[in-house]
C-alpha cells in the first residue's frame, strides 16, 4: 500500500511538471572515494562530517550510477526517471532528438585531498567497442574490474574553485629529454627515447617488470627525500607525496613515471582545463566544478587502489608532446562562459549582484549556488536557493534571477 501511494504521488508530480514546466530544486548524491576531501563538500552542503568521510564528488545530473532527485510539489522524483517520462519537455525537441532523450552532460563538485589516478578517457568509438567487449566477456556492469560502464565518450572541463594542482597531457619532447638527461640512472631510457620516441618510452615504462620500475625510481626518490623542502608548486613535492601514498611494500608505483612526463599545472580559482579523449591526466589536489559528457568511463594507469588496466590505457592514450594552457571564461551578458570544442555542454559562472534582476532563458540548465543566495522567479512563483543547493531549469523556461545578498552560481547547460 505504501509503495502504491508513493508511485501515485510520483506519477501525479510528473503529470504536473508535464503540464506546467518550471524550475526545480535538486537533491544531489555524493561519491565517497579514498582521495576525497572531508571538509569542502560537507561545508558547502551545511552538514556535519565528524567521521571525516572522504566526500569526493557531488554529482549534479542523471547518470544511472548516482542520479539527482528533483522536487516537484514536495515529491522527490529521480532525474533519470523524469527524463524517461518527459524528456522532450526537459531537453527541448532538438536536444531530445540529438541525444535520444538522455541528458548529455554530468556536472560535479570535485574535492580532492590527495592525488587521483593517472587516467585517460575514451572517444565515442572506443567507448562503444570497450563496453561491448566487456559485455561479451561477462564483466558485470558494477564490477570494480570493469573499465567501460557506458557507451559514451567523456571529454571533461574542470574549473578551479581553490588553488588546484593537476597533470595534463605529455610535456613537449624536448622537456622530456631534459628530464631523462638529468637523472644519471636513466641513461638507458634516454637512449631508448632518442631512438624510438615517446610512445615506446611510455610503453616500456608502463610494462617493464616491477624490479626494473624500482631500479629506476628508488634512487631518484631517495635523492629527493634527502633534499626535502619542496613546495606544492614544485613537481618534486607531488612525486614524493604520490610515492608516500601509493607505493606499497617496497615497490614503487609505476604511475610515478607519469608525474615526470606530464605537464604540471597550478590553477588559480576561475582558471580551467579541458581534457580531450585520449589525453593522459591526473588531478593532484584542490576543489573544482567539473562538467563532462554523461559518462563514467575511466582507464587507470597507477596511483590508485582502484582497478588499473595498463594495456587498455595504452590502447587509447594520445602520444602528443605539447605545452598545456589554462582556459579563461569569455563574458557574455551576465554569464562568464568557458568555451570548449564539444557539443554536449557549456559551463558558465554567473554573478548575481545585490538587488540585481535579469532574465534567464534557453536550453536545459543545471546549476549550483556556491556563494550567497539566489532567488528564481517564474509565472508568479519563485524559489530561494542557498549556498550548496542545486537546481534544474527546463528548456525554454523563462525565469528571473535576482538576489538581495548577491550570489555566485555555476551552471551547466545543453548547447541547444
C-alpha positions as a printed Julia matrix, in Angstrom:
416×3 Matrix{Float64}:
  0.0     0.0     0.0
  2.78    2.47    0.92
  4.63    1.7    -2.33
  1.4     2.2    -4.33
  0.7     5.57   -2.71
  4.27    6.7    -3.35
  4.02    5.66   -7.0
  0.75    7.58   -7.37
  2.36   10.71   -5.9
  5.32   10.4    -8.27
  3.04    9.94  -11.28
  0.95   12.94  -10.24
  4.09   15.07   -9.81
  5.35   14.09  -13.26
  1.99   14.96  -14.84
  2.08   18.32  -13.09
  5.57   19.0   -14.48
  4.48   17.96  -17.97
  1.5    20.34  -17.88
  3.35   23.25  -16.27
  7.16   23.02  -16.74
  9.05   25.04  -14.15
 12.42   25.32  -12.39
 13.0    22.63   -9.77
 15.31   22.27   -6.78
 17.57   19.2    -6.86
 18.91   16.89   -4.18
 22.27   15.51   -5.32
 24.22   12.49   -4.14
 27.85   12.21   -3.1
 30.52    9.73   -4.17
 32.95    8.74   -1.43
 36.39    7.9    -2.8
 39.63    7.46   -0.85
 41.1    10.67   -2.29
 38.12   12.82   -1.23
 38.28   15.91    0.97
 36.37   15.54    4.27
 35.7    19.27    4.57
 34.74   21.19    1.42
 31.59   19.4     0.26
 30.19   18.92    3.8
 30.76   22.63    4.47
 29.11   23.51    1.16
 26.09   21.37    1.97
 25.95   22.52    5.6
 26.24   19.04    7.09
 28.4    17.56    9.82
 31.17   15.12    8.95
 32.53   14.11   12.32
 33.52   10.73   10.88
 35.81   12.52    8.38
 34.41   10.57    5.46
 36.11   11.39    2.12
 33.48   13.46    0.29
 34.99   13.28   -3.19
 32.31   14.26   -5.72
 28.85   15.83   -5.6
 27.04   14.61   -8.72
 24.57   17.01  -10.38
 22.94   15.08  -13.18
 21.09   11.95  -14.25
 23.86    9.38  -14.68
 22.46    5.98  -13.61
 25.33    5.48  -11.16
 24.04    8.36   -8.98
 21.09   10.37  -10.37
 19.93   13.53   -8.63
 16.36   13.85   -7.37
 14.1    16.7    -8.48
 11.47   18.08   -6.1
  8.07   18.57   -7.76
  5.28   19.77   -5.46
  7.12   18.34   -2.42
  7.6    14.96   -4.12
 11.09   13.7    -4.93
 11.47   12.19   -8.4
 14.71   10.78   -9.76
 16.03   12.96  -12.57
 16.71    9.79  -14.54
 13.03    8.83  -14.19
 11.89   12.32  -15.14
 13.98   12.12  -18.31
 12.39    8.79  -19.21
  8.86   10.14  -18.7
  9.06   13.7   -20.1
 12.41   14.01  -21.89
 11.31   16.42  -24.62
  9.79   18.83  -22.11
 13.06   18.97  -20.17
 15.5    18.9   -23.09
 13.62   20.6   -25.91
 12.96   18.96  -29.26
 16.45   19.37  -30.76
 18.44   18.01  -27.78
 15.79   15.31  -27.3
 16.37   14.09  -30.87
 20.14   14.54  -30.81
 20.71   12.67  -27.53
 17.79   10.22  -27.76
 16.14   11.59  -24.64
 19.25   11.42  -22.44
 20.82   14.29  -20.54
 24.07   14.8   -22.47
 26.23   16.01  -19.59
 27.09   15.4   -15.95
 28.2    18.18  -13.6
 30.13   17.69  -10.37
 31.8    19.43   -7.5
 35.13   17.59   -7.2
 37.11   17.91   -3.96
 40.48   16.14   -3.88
 42.6    16.0    -0.73
 45.13   13.65   -2.36
 46.15   12.7    -5.91
 43.7    10.87   -8.15
 44.78    8.13  -10.52
 46.77    8.57  -13.69
 43.9     8.19  -16.14
 42.51    8.63  -19.62
 39.04    8.65  -21.18
 37.92    7.09  -24.5
 36.35    8.64  -27.58
 32.87    7.51  -28.69
 34.03    4.63  -30.86
 36.46    3.34  -28.24
 33.74    3.55  -25.58
 31.26    1.56  -27.65
 33.82   -1.09  -28.55
 35.13   -1.34  -24.98
 31.64   -1.59  -23.49
 30.59   -4.33  -25.91
 33.87   -6.22  -25.41
 33.45   -6.29  -21.63
 29.82   -7.34  -22.07
 30.93  -10.29  -24.22
 33.47  -11.24  -21.55
 30.72  -11.22  -18.95
 32.19   -8.48  -16.74
 29.29   -7.24  -14.56
 28.41   -3.58  -15.05
 29.02   -2.85  -11.37
 32.26   -4.85  -11.16
 35.32   -2.96   -9.81
 37.25   -4.65  -12.66
 35.14   -3.01  -15.35
 36.63   -0.11  -17.38
 33.63    0.79  -19.56
 30.4     1.49  -17.66
 28.58    3.09  -20.6
 28.95    3.6   -24.36
 29.74    7.3   -24.24
 32.89    9.38  -24.51
 33.97   11.59  -21.63
 35.54   14.91  -22.61
 35.66   16.99  -19.43
 36.23   20.52  -18.23
 37.4    21.42  -14.73
 37.2    24.96  -13.35
 39.17   25.6   -10.17
 37.37   26.92   -7.1
 40.52   26.78   -4.94
 44.19   26.52   -5.91
 44.17   23.34   -7.97
 47.14   21.15   -8.9
 46.93   18.88  -11.93
 48.8    16.92  -14.59
 47.61   17.33  -18.17
 49.0    15.72  -21.31
 52.57   14.84  -22.2
 55.19   17.57  -21.95
 56.98   18.73  -25.11
 59.51   16.09  -26.09
 62.42   18.49  -25.59
 61.4    18.8   -21.92
 61.06   15.04  -21.55
 64.58   14.62  -22.93
 65.86   17.15  -20.39
 64.26   15.11  -17.58
 65.9    11.91  -18.8
 69.29   13.63  -19.14
 69.06   14.97  -15.56
 68.71   11.53  -13.95
 72.01    9.58  -14.04
 70.39    6.15  -13.63
 68.1     6.73  -16.62
 70.74    6.72  -19.37
 69.24    3.59  -20.94
 65.79    5.19  -21.01
 67.3     8.29  -22.61
 68.86    6.21  -25.37
 65.56    4.41  -25.99
 63.69    7.72  -26.15
 66.12    9.22  -28.64
 65.92    6.15  -30.85
 62.24    5.24  -30.64
 60.33    8.25  -29.28
 57.68    8.97  -26.68
 55.26    6.15  -27.46
 57.86    3.42  -27.0
 59.32    5.1   -23.91
 55.95    5.22  -22.15
 55.01    1.69  -23.21
 58.33    0.48  -21.81
 57.85    2.33  -18.51
 54.32    1.01  -18.05
 55.04   -2.63  -18.91
 58.55   -3.27  -17.56
 58.91   -5.83  -14.71
 58.47   -4.42  -11.2
 62.18   -4.83  -10.25
 63.07   -2.55  -13.17
 60.47    0.02  -12.04
 62.05    0.04   -8.59
 65.54    0.23  -10.05
 64.72    3.38  -11.99
 62.6     5.16   -9.37
 64.14    4.29   -5.99
 67.45    6.2    -6.39
 65.62    9.28   -7.64
 63.12    9.21   -4.77
 65.89    8.75   -2.2
 67.75   11.8    -3.52
 64.57   13.9    -3.4
 63.8    12.81    0.17
 67.31   13.73    1.21
 66.95   17.14   -0.41
 63.48   17.8     1.11
 61.72   21.14    1.49
 59.69   21.14   -1.74
 56.6    23.34   -2.05
 53.27   22.38   -3.61
 54.03   24.37   -6.76
 57.01   22.1    -7.42
 56.68   18.79   -9.25
 59.05   17.09   -6.79
 56.6    17.66   -3.92
 53.94   15.63   -5.73
 56.34   12.88   -6.75
 57.21   12.28   -3.1
 53.61   12.7    -1.96
 52.32   10.17   -4.5
 55.09    7.72   -3.61
 54.19    8.0     0.07
 50.51    7.36   -0.66
 50.6     4.7    -3.36
 53.88    2.77   -3.37
 53.47   -0.36   -1.26
 55.67   -2.99    0.36
 58.87   -1.53   -1.02
 57.54   -1.49   -4.59
 57.3     1.82   -6.42
 54.0     2.59   -8.14
 54.76    2.85  -11.87
 52.29    5.73  -12.09
 55.13    7.87  -10.68
 56.74    7.91  -14.12
 53.79    9.98  -15.38
 54.47   12.7   -12.82
 57.72   13.39  -14.63
 56.4    13.12  -18.18
 53.16   15.13  -18.0
 52.64   18.89  -17.87
 52.27   20.14  -14.28
 49.76   22.96  -13.73
 48.84   25.11  -10.72
 45.4    26.58  -11.44
 44.14   29.71   -9.74
 40.43   29.98   -8.85
 38.49   30.72  -12.04
 41.04   29.07  -14.34
 40.03   25.88  -16.11
 41.46   22.95  -18.07
 39.82   20.8   -20.72
 40.65   17.12  -21.16
 40.11   15.65  -24.6
 39.68   11.95  -25.35
 42.98   10.12  -25.06
 44.71   12.86  -23.02
 46.56   11.38  -20.06
 45.94   13.38  -16.89
 45.59   13.37  -13.12
 44.17   15.75  -10.52
 46.5    16.12   -7.55
 44.72   18.38   -5.04
 42.06   21.04   -4.94
 38.37   21.78   -5.44
 36.7    22.47   -8.76
 33.49   22.43  -10.75
 33.7    19.64  -13.28
 31.44   19.09  -16.28
 31.68   16.27  -18.8
 29.75   14.23  -21.3
 27.38   11.96  -19.4
 29.82    9.1   -18.85
 31.76    7.29  -16.13
 34.39    5.59  -18.31
 37.87    5.77  -16.77
 41.01    3.78  -17.65
 43.68    3.97  -14.96
 47.44    3.53  -15.08
 48.51    3.88  -11.45
 48.39    5.96   -8.26
 45.16    4.36   -7.09
 43.81    1.41   -5.1
 41.15    1.05   -7.83
 41.34   -1.21  -10.86
 44.4    -0.49  -13.04
 44.41   -1.76  -16.64
 47.64   -0.69  -18.32
 47.05   -2.48  -21.67
 43.59   -0.89  -22.0
 45.01    2.52  -21.11
 47.83    2.23  -23.64
 45.31    1.4   -26.37
 43.75    4.87  -26.23
 46.45    7.26  -24.95
 47.41   10.0   -27.41
 51.18   10.4   -27.56
 51.46   14.1   -28.39
 54.04   16.14  -26.51
 52.97   19.78  -26.18
 52.55   22.59  -23.67
 49.24   22.74  -21.83
 47.47   26.03  -21.28
 44.69   27.15  -18.97
 41.27   28.27  -20.15
 39.68   31.53  -19.06
 35.99   32.42  -19.47
 34.54   34.81  -22.01
 31.93   37.27  -20.76
 28.52   37.06  -22.46
 25.95   39.25  -20.77
 25.66   38.12  -17.16
 27.48   34.86  -17.79
 31.22   34.14  -17.95
 31.31   31.14  -20.33
 34.05   28.52  -20.64
 34.06   27.63  -24.34
 35.17   24.1   -25.22
 35.06   22.14  -28.51
 32.25   19.72  -27.6
 28.56   19.62  -28.4
 27.23   18.2   -25.14
 27.73   21.04  -22.66
 28.63   24.57  -21.69
 29.82   25.75  -18.28
 29.29   29.28  -17.05
 29.87   31.32  -13.92
 27.08   33.74  -13.05
 27.45   36.55  -10.53
 24.14   37.98   -9.36
 24.76   41.32   -7.71
 22.77   42.59   -4.76
 19.31   43.78   -5.85
 20.15   42.99   -9.5
 17.47   41.24  -11.56
 17.78   39.67  -15.04
 16.01   37.14  -17.24
 17.37   33.68  -17.94
 16.05   31.52  -20.76
 17.41   28.92  -23.15
 18.43   25.25  -23.17
 18.11   22.95  -20.16
 20.31   24.16  -17.3
 21.62   22.57  -14.11
 23.25   24.78  -11.53
 24.57   25.09   -8.01
 24.83   28.12   -5.72
 28.37   28.4    -4.35
 28.1    31.76   -2.64
 25.21   33.83   -1.31
 21.53   33.25   -2.01
 19.74   33.04   -5.36
 16.08   33.8    -5.99
 14.47   32.26   -9.09
 11.08   33.63  -10.18
  8.69   32.47  -12.93
  4.97   32.86  -13.72
  4.16   34.4   -10.36
  6.05   31.69   -8.48
  9.53   31.51   -7.01
 12.09   29.6    -5.01
 15.11   30.63   -2.97
 18.3    28.62   -3.25
 21.01   28.95   -0.63
 24.68   28.05   -0.72
 25.15   24.41   -1.68
 21.7    23.99   -3.24
 21.26   22.83   -6.83
 18.53   23.35   -9.41
 17.19   22.38  -12.82
 15.61   24.77  -15.33
 13.85   23.07  -18.27
 14.42   24.04  -21.88
 12.82   27.34  -22.91
 11.56   28.05  -19.4
 11.88   31.79  -18.84
 12.74   32.8   -15.31
 14.24   35.73  -13.49
 17.39   35.58  -11.35
 17.84   38.03   -8.51
 19.42   38.25   -5.08
 19.11   40.55   -2.09
 22.55   39.48   -0.83
 24.4    38.63   -4.02
 25.12   35.14   -5.33
 27.71   33.2    -7.32
 26.33   30.35   -9.39
 27.97   27.76  -11.62
 25.67   26.47  -14.31
 25.95   23.65  -16.84
 23.76   23.75  -19.91
 22.92   21.9   -23.08
 24.2    23.63  -26.21
 20.67   23.86  -27.67
